[in-house]
Structures are given as C-alpha cells and as structure tokens.
Amino acid sequence: MTSVYISKLSRRESLQTLAAAGLCATAGLHWPTSALAQAASPSDLKDEDIFQFALNLEYMEAEYYLRATTGKGIDAADLGSDPGQVKGGRKVRFQDKAVREFADELAENELAHVRFYRKTLGSRAIDRPAIDLEDGFAAVAKAAGLPEFDPFANDMNFLLGGMLFEDVGVTGYAGAAPLLQKKEFVEAAAAILAVEAYHMGMARSQLYQMGEKARKAANAVSAARDKLDGPADKDQGIERNGKANLVPATPDGMVFRRTPQEVLRIVYLTDKAGVDSGGFYPKGMNGTLKST
C-alpha cells in the first residue's frame, strides 16, 4: 500500500524533508478558494490522484533527458503494461562538459522520480501516456517566436527545453501541496520539489551565462508559458530590467504556485478550459486530473 511504502523512508530522510514540507504546507494556507474549486473538491481528490498527475509529468521529463543523454527512453520495465508511444527525441552532441554532466544528472534524477512514484502508487500507478516531444516543442517555439527550434540540436536549446519543464514542475508541485492530505505524501512531494528547484536554478543559471541570445530565448519561453496558464502573472524570465533573474519568485520571495489546470494548459499548449489533450500529451494525461 502507498502509505506503507512511504513510511519506509528512513527517519533521516524524513527529517531532511521536514523543513521543505513545512514550507509547502505554509504556502497552502492562503490558497484561493476559487483555485481549489477549479482543481477539484478536496473530498473528490485523493493523494494518489495528485501523485498520478505528477507521474505524468515525470514520464515526460525523464523521456526528454534520457533521449538527450542516451538516445533512448525509459526501459519497458518502468512504463506500465500498456504505455503510450513517444514521438521525437535524440542524443544531443553536447559541447560543454559541465552541461553534459548536468544533463546526465537530470536524466538520473527524473528516472528515479518515475520509479519512486510507480513503486509508491503500486497498482494505481498509471502507464506512460503518449508523449510528443517533436510537435510539442515546435508549438512552444512558434508561440515564443523561436523559428526552427530543436531542443536536441545543441547545449543552449537543450537547456531551454529543460527550463520549460523544470519551471513548470516547480510551480506545479508547489501548487499541488495544499491538495495533499497525508503528512507522508507531503514530505515525499516536498523532497521532490526541492530537487526540481535545484534543476530549475541550474538550468536558468547556465542559460544566463551563455549570453544575450540565450537570455532572450529563455525570456520568450517564459512569456509564452505565462500567456497559456491564465491571466495571473506566474512566470519570470532569466533577465529582468537588465539584471539576472535566476530565481523566479513572488515579492515575498516565495515560489509561484500553479494549479493542476494551469499546468495542464502549458503542457497541452492551450489557454482554453475543458481541454483534455494536446501539446506534449496528444492523447491526454492518464489518471483523474487530466482536463484544463
């Protein structure tokens, strides 16, 4: 059972994640009622539903990073009994050793997240959904005004693709925290949120150091995301007012929070409500949370 598995986390791991879990819980104290209603009534959503939603995202991230670093995706043993197909992706010819090593670490972490969620969810683990890295990134590039963008072409493009996913992942985890009920689920999600935040910060930092072209492209990706997720400003580029902006945060120095529906708008590449597929998920996500 899920709770039994998570309870096996060592006492040391629990202590290490306790502070992060507290931050997530605190972030939820002022969660707007309308946003909760939009996501689903707390009585309708189970913690397992939130973890299934997260697993959909982790499948996408793991496929992206594994294909970029190894030329192939997740092994069959980690996909479920009837997984969807993945379109696009190939091994990147990295030029910078530091970027290559970062990419390897990203792939390792995201695959570990997939395995954690599958083991934790047990019989409720969803199969990998159909994922379209080719047309998904093409649509993002068009929305951001980046002609002929190929995330597997070079170091900079790879990091831009990673930034797209990592920023969304961090805000999505923070937004889902108030919906979790069980302490052990909050602790586990907080620990993964912390790792995703490390990823986000590193990707943004490396892009900033690449110069003006990378900064403008990253800001364009940020602006495109912000148009999709709704009217509220929940995104920031890596450069603001001529200065580095490596840590996107609210005026209170807190991470932005997105509801599951706002996350879905970005990965489905739509600004409409009631959409259940599109973009990176041509057949939609698997599980309960799958409609904008």
N, C-alpha and C positions, 0 to 999 in steps of 0.2 A: 504493500500500500504506500501511497505517496508520503504520508506523514511519518510512516515507519522508516522509509528510506532517508528522508531529510533529517530525521532525528539522529541518524548515524553520523552526521557531520561531527567532527571532533569538537570537544569543548574549546580547544584553542581556536578553531575556525569560527565558532560561534562568537567568541569574544572579539575576534578580529573584525567581524562584520557587524557587531552590535552598534557601533557608532554610526556607521553608514545607514543601518536600518532605522536608527532614531531620526536621522536627517530626512529619510524618505517619509517616515510617519509624520514628522512635523510639517513637511511640505504639503501633506494632505489635509491639515487642519483647516485651511482656508480654501479648500476646493469648492468651486462654484456649484451650486445645486443643479443648475441647468446642464452643466457638463456631465455630472453624474447621471442625470436623467437621459442625456443623449447616449451615453455609453451603454447603460442598462441599469436596471434597478439592482441594488446590492443583493436582494433576495433571489434575483434571477441568475446572477453570475456567481460561479464557484471559482475558487483559487485555481483549480485545474484549467478552467476556461482561459484565464489570464496566461497561464504557462503555455497552453496550446498556441495562443496568439504569439507569444514570444518565440516559440519554437519555429513558427512560420518564418519569422524574421531571421532567426539564427541559421536556418537552412539556406536562405538567400545569401547571407554574409559568408557562410562557410563555403558555399559553391563559388562565390566570386573570388575569395582569397586562395582557395585551393587550386582553382583553374589558373589563376595568375602565377602561382608559385610552382605548381607541379604539372600543369597541363591537363589534369583530370580532376573530377569532382569527388564527392563523398562516396565512400565504398558502399556496396549494396547492403552490408550488414547494418548500416546506420540509417537506412532510408524508409523502412516500413515494408509492408507486404505488397503494396500497390502504389509505388511512388510516381509522381508526375515527371515528365521529361524536362530537361534543362536545355535551353537554346542559347548558344553563344559561349564565349569564353575561351581563352587560350593562354599559354605560358607567356609571360612578359619577359622581354630581354632587358633586364634591369642593368643600368649603367652605374648606379651608385651602390656601393656595398652596404651602406647603412640603410638605404631604402629596401634593399633586398632582404636584409636580416629582419627589418621591421615587418615586412610582408610575410616572412616565414612565421614570425611570432603571431601575427594576426591570424593566419590560417590555423595554427595550432590551437589558439585560444577559442576561435569560433567553432572549430570541430569539437572541442571539449565541451562547449556550451550545448551543442546539439546532443551529444551523448549524455550530458547531465540531465537535460530535460526529458529525453527519451527514457532514461532509467527511472527518473523521478515520477513521471506520468504512468509508467508501466503500460497496462492495457489501454489506457486512454491517450497514449502517445499517437499523434497524427502522423500520417505518411508525408513525405516531402511533396509539397504542391508543385504543379507545373511552374517553372520559373523561366522568364525570358530576359536574359541579360543583354541580348543584342538589340531588340527593338525598344526595350525599356530605357537603356542608356541613350539610344538615338532620340527618343522622345524628350528625355531630360535635356539633352544637348540643344535640341530645337527650341525648347522653352527658355533655355538660358542664353540663347543666341551664340552657341558654340558650334560652328559648322564642322561637319565631318569629325565628330568627337569619337574616338575609340579608346576606351579605358584600358585596353591591353596593349596600346601602342608604345608607351614609354613610361618612365618613372612618374612624371608630373600627372599624366592622365590617370594612371593607376591610383595615385593619392587623391585625385579629385573624385574618382568613383568611390573610394573608401570614405572620404569625407561625407559624401552624400548619405551613405548608410549609417556611419557612426553617429553623426549629429542627430539623425532621426532616432536611432536606437537609444541614445542617452535621454532625449526628451520623452520618448515613449515609455521607457522604464520608470522615469520619474512620475509621469502622468498616471501610470497603472498602479503605482504604490498604494494610493488611497483605496483602491478597489480590493486589495488583498486583505483577507481576514485573519489567517493563521500566522502567528509570530514566526514560525519556522519558514513559511513561504516568503514573508517579508525579508527575513535575514538572507535567504538564498538569492532573492531578486536584487537586494541591495549590493551583495557581493559582486554579482554580475554587472550591475550598473556601474560600480566603481571601475571594473576592468574596461568596460566600454568607454567610460570617460577618459581613462588613460589613452585608449586608442584614438579617441577624438582629438585630444590635445596634441598628441604626437603628430597625427596627420596634418592638422592645421599648422603646427609649428614648422614642419618640413616644407609645406607648401609656401608658407610666408618667406622662408629663407631662399626659395627658388627665384624670387624676384617679382617684378611688376606683372608679367604675363600670367603667372600662376595666381597672384593675388586677385587680379581682375576676374579670372575664370572662376576662382573659388567664390568670390562675391556674387557672380552671376548665378552660380548654382544655389547659393543661399537665397537670393531674391526669388528664384523660380520656386523653391520649396515654400517660401513664405506666401506666395500667391496661391498655392494649392491648398494649404492647410486651413485657410479661413481668414476672416478679417483681422484677427488679433496679430500683433507683431510678435512672433515667437522664433525669430531667426536673426542671426547676425553673421556678416561676412568676416574674413580674417583681417581686414583692414578697415578702420573707421576714422574719418577725419585725418587721413594721412598717417595714422599710427597703427601699430599692431593691435589686433583684437583676437588673441588666441583663445580666450576663454569667453564664449558667449554666455551672458548672464543677465539677470534682471537687475534693476537698480539696487536691490538688496543683496546682490552678489549670489543669487541662487540660480540653479539651472532652470531653463524653461521647461514647462510641462505640456505635453500634448496628450489629448485623449486618444483612445484606440481609433476612433473615427478620423481624427486629424492625421494620425499616422497612415491610416489606410488611404486617405486622399493623396498623400505623397507617393506611396508605393504603387497605387493604382493610376496615378497621374491624372487625377480628376479633381475639379473643385465642386462637384455636384454631390448632393446627398442621395442615399439609397442605391449607390453603385456597389456591386459585389464582385467585380473582376476588372482587370485591365492593367496596363503598365508592366511592371515586373511580374505580376501574377495573372497571366492571361485567362486562367480558369478560376481565379479567386483563391483566397486562403482556405485552409482546412480548419474545421473547428466551429465554435459558436460565434466568435467575433470575426465577421468577415464582410460586413456591409458598412459603407460610409454613412 
